[in-house]
């Protein structure tokens, strides 16, 4: 289809963790009560979901793919205002006059004039947008700081999102650490957790969160080239029942 698609593969040998890894698929298909959900990990923090004829992009970033070749969006979710998540060039390629765009107040400050059909969400809000229930989860740093007292992602500025597709709740964490709000989540079927130091979590933080809220399927994402972090995370999750880890190559 003229696009680069990340294959779901293995960063650590499947023989080492035979029950932990789901491998070798261009796209993942999840069955929901409202039809199939197709997931594409495009790269970095960029994702694409396809469900019931709708295209949902998350944090499209032009450095990881040519968005001119990707489907136009019915819905776009922007987690926060940093340039690798709020990329006007990528948005321009997939946004139409009808595209609904969910974003934070800081995103509006940065790009509001360029986006027509915007829905502003703050931490804790729940809204139905483009026919989908969206919940905004706080995304912020507890430990990693840009400078003394200045976290890379201050509390209140960024969102993670829980999107409900039929009977499946999909959590895209955004740029965050293992916050109390994340660890208190319930009934998450699919989760995308970042491991990208120093901006988000290391493997221990991600494992701490995953063990707390136990998503049924978990994708490490926004990992750049942190293979050691991802393999360390898989090692830390060995023996944790009820969580299937799927690692992108």
C-alpha positions in Angstrom: 0.0 0.0 0.0 3.0 2.3 -0.5 3.7 2.8 3.2 6.2 1.6 5.7 4.5 -0.5 8.3 6.3 -1.8 11.4 6.1 -5.5 11.7 5.1 -6.9 15.0 8.3 -8.9 15.8 10.6 -9.8 18.6 13.3 -7.7 20.1 14.2 -10.5 22.4 14.4 -14.1 21.4 11.1 -15.9 21.5 12.8 -19.0 22.9 13.7 -17.0 26.0 10.1 -15.9 26.6 7.9 -18.3 24.7 4.7 -17.2 26.4 5.3 -13.5 26.5 5.6 -12.5 22.9 3.3 -12.3 19.9 5.3 -12.1 16.7 5.4 -11.6 13.0 2.3 -9.7 11.9 2.2 -6.5 9.8 -0.9 -5.3 11.6 -2.7 -6.6 14.6 -6.4 -7.4 14.5 -8.4 -7.4 17.7 -11.9 -8.7 17.7 -14.5 -6.5 19.5 -18.2 -6.7 20.1 -18.6 -4.0 17.4 -16.3 -5.5 14.8 -12.6 -5.9 14.1 -10.2 -3.3 15.4 -7.0 -3.0 13.3 -3.9 -1.6 15.0 -0.9 -0.2 13.2 2.2 0.9 15.2 3.6 3.5 12.8 6.6 4.4 15.0 7.7 6.6 17.9 4.4 7.7 19.6 2.3 7.4 16.3 -0.5 4.9 16.0 -3.4 4.2 13.7 -6.6 2.4 14.5 -9.2 1.3 12.0 -12.7 0.3 13.2 -16.1 0.2 11.6 -14.8 2.1 8.6 -13.3 4.9 10.7 -9.7 5.9 10.8 -8.2 7.1 14.1 -4.7 8.6 14.1 -2.8 9.2 17.4 0.0 11.7 17.5 0.9 11.6 13.8 4.5 12.6 13.2 6.0 13.1 9.7 9.4 11.9 10.7 8.2 8.3 11.1 6.1 7.9 7.9 4.8 9.7 4.9 1.4 10.7 6.0 0.4 11.7 2.5 0.2 8.0 1.8 -1.8 7.1 4.9 -5.6 7.2 5.1 -7.3 10.5 6.0 -8.6 10.6 9.6 -12.1 10.6 11.0 -10.6 11.3 14.4 -7.1 12.4 15.6 -6.0 12.3 19.2 -3.1 14.5 20.2 -1.6 13.7 23.6 0.3 16.9 24.1 2.0 19.9 22.5 5.6 18.7 21.9 6.6 18.7 18.3 6.9 14.9 18.0 3.3 14.6 19.0 1.7 17.8 17.6 3.1 18.0 14.1 1.2 20.4 11.8 2.8 18.9 8.7 1.5 15.4 9.4 -1.9 16.7 10.5 -2.3 18.6 7.3 -1.9 15.4 5.3 -4.6 13.4 7.2 -7.0 16.1 8.4 -10.1 17.1 6.5 -12.7 19.7 7.3 -14.7 16.9 8.9 -11.9 15.4 11.0 -12.5 15.6 14.7 -9.3 16.5 16.6 -9.0 15.9 20.3 -6.3 17.8 22.0 -5.2 19.6 25.2 -5.4 23.3 26.0 -1.7 23.7 25.4 -2.2 22.2 21.9 -4.8 24.8 21.2 -2.4 27.5 22.3 0.2 26.2 19.8 -1.9 25.2 16.9 -5.6 26.0 17.5 -5.9 28.3 14.5 -4.8 25.5 12.1 -7.4 23.0 13.4 -11.1 23.6 12.6 -13.0 20.8 14.3 -11.3 20.7 17.7 -12.4 19.1 21.0 -10.5 20.2 24.0 -10.0 17.7 26.8 -8.4 18.1 30.2 -7.3 15.4 32.6 -10.2 13.3 33.9 -12.7 14.4 31.3 -14.9 11.9 29.4 -16.4 12.8 26.0 -18.0 11.1 23.0 -16.2 12.2 19.8 -16.8 10.8 16.3 -19.0 8.2 17.9 -16.3 6.9 20.3 -16.1 7.3 24.1 -12.8 9.0 24.9 -11.4 9.3 28.5 -8.5 11.7 29.2 -5.9 10.2 31.7 -3.2 12.4 33.2 0.2 12.0 31.6 3.2 13.5 33.4 6.6 12.9 35.0 7.2 12.1 38.6 10.9 11.6 38.5 12.6 12.7 35.3 13.2 16.5 35.2 14.4 18.9 32.5 16.0 20.9 35.3 15.5 21.1 39.0 11.8 21.2 39.8 10.9 21.3 36.1 9.6 17.9 34.8 9.7 17.1 31.1 6.0 16.8 31.2 4.3 18.7 34.0 1.1 17.4 35.5 -2.0 18.8 33.8 -0.5 19.5 30.4 -0.7 16.1 28.7 -3.3 13.4 28.3 -3.3 9.8 27.8 -6.5 8.5 26.2 -8.7 5.5 26.8 -10.7 4.8 23.6 -13.7 2.4 23.8 -14.2 0.2 20.7 -17.2 -2.0 21.3 -16.4 -4.0 24.4 -12.6 -3.2 24.3 -11.0 -0.4 26.2 -7.7 0.8 24.6 -5.3 2.9 26.6 -2.7 5.0 24.9 -0.5 6.4 27.7 1.2 9.3 25.9 4.4 10.7 27.4 4.2 9.8 31.1 5.7 7.8 34.0 4.0 5.3 36.2 1.6 7.7 37.8 -1.0 6.8 40.5 -3.7 7.5 38.0 -2.3 5.0 35.5 -1.8 2.4 38.2 -5.4 2.8 39.3 -6.9 2.1 35.9 -9.4 -0.8 35.6 -10.6 -3.1 32.8 -8.0 -2.1 30.2 -8.0 -4.6 27.3 -5.1 -3.1 25.3 -2.4 -0.7 26.6 0.5 1.2 24.9 3.1 2.2 27.4 6.1 4.4 26.6 9.8 3.6 27.5 11.9 6.5 26.3 14.4 7.8 28.8 14.7 10.4 30.1 11.3 11.6 28.9 9.0 8.8 30.0 9.6 5.5 31.8 12.4 2.9 32.2 11.6 -0.8 32.2 11.1 -0.9 35.9 8.6 1.9 35.9 6.7 0.4 33.1 6.6 -3.0 34.8 5.5 -1.5 38.0 2.5 0.1 36.2 1.7 -3.0 34.2 1.6 -5.2 37.2 -0.7 -2.7 38.9 -3.4 -2.3 36.3 -2.8 -5.5 34.3 -3.9 -4.8 30.7 -4.8 -8.0 28.8 -2.5 -7.0 25.9 0.4 -4.6 26.3 2.5 -3.0 23.6 5.7 -1.1 24.6 5.7 1.9 22.3 7.5 5.2 21.9 10.7 3.3 22.6 13.0 4.7 19.9 15.9 2.3 19.9 15.6 1.3 23.6 16.0 -2.4 22.9 17.6 -2.9 26.3 14.7 -1.2 28.0 12.1 -3.3 26.2 13.9 -6.6 26.8 14.4 -5.6 30.4 10.7 -4.9 30.7 9.8 -8.3 29.2 12.2 -10.0 31.7 10.6 -8.1 34.6 7.1 -9.2 33.4 8.0 -12.9 33.4 5.6 -14.8 35.5 2.9 -12.1 35.5 -0.3 -13.8 34.6 -3.0 -12.3 32.5 -0.8 -9.8 30.5 0.3 -10.6 27.0 3.2 -8.5 25.8 3.5 -7.8 22.1 6.8 -6.2 21.0 7.2 -4.2 17.8 10.4 -4.7 15.8 
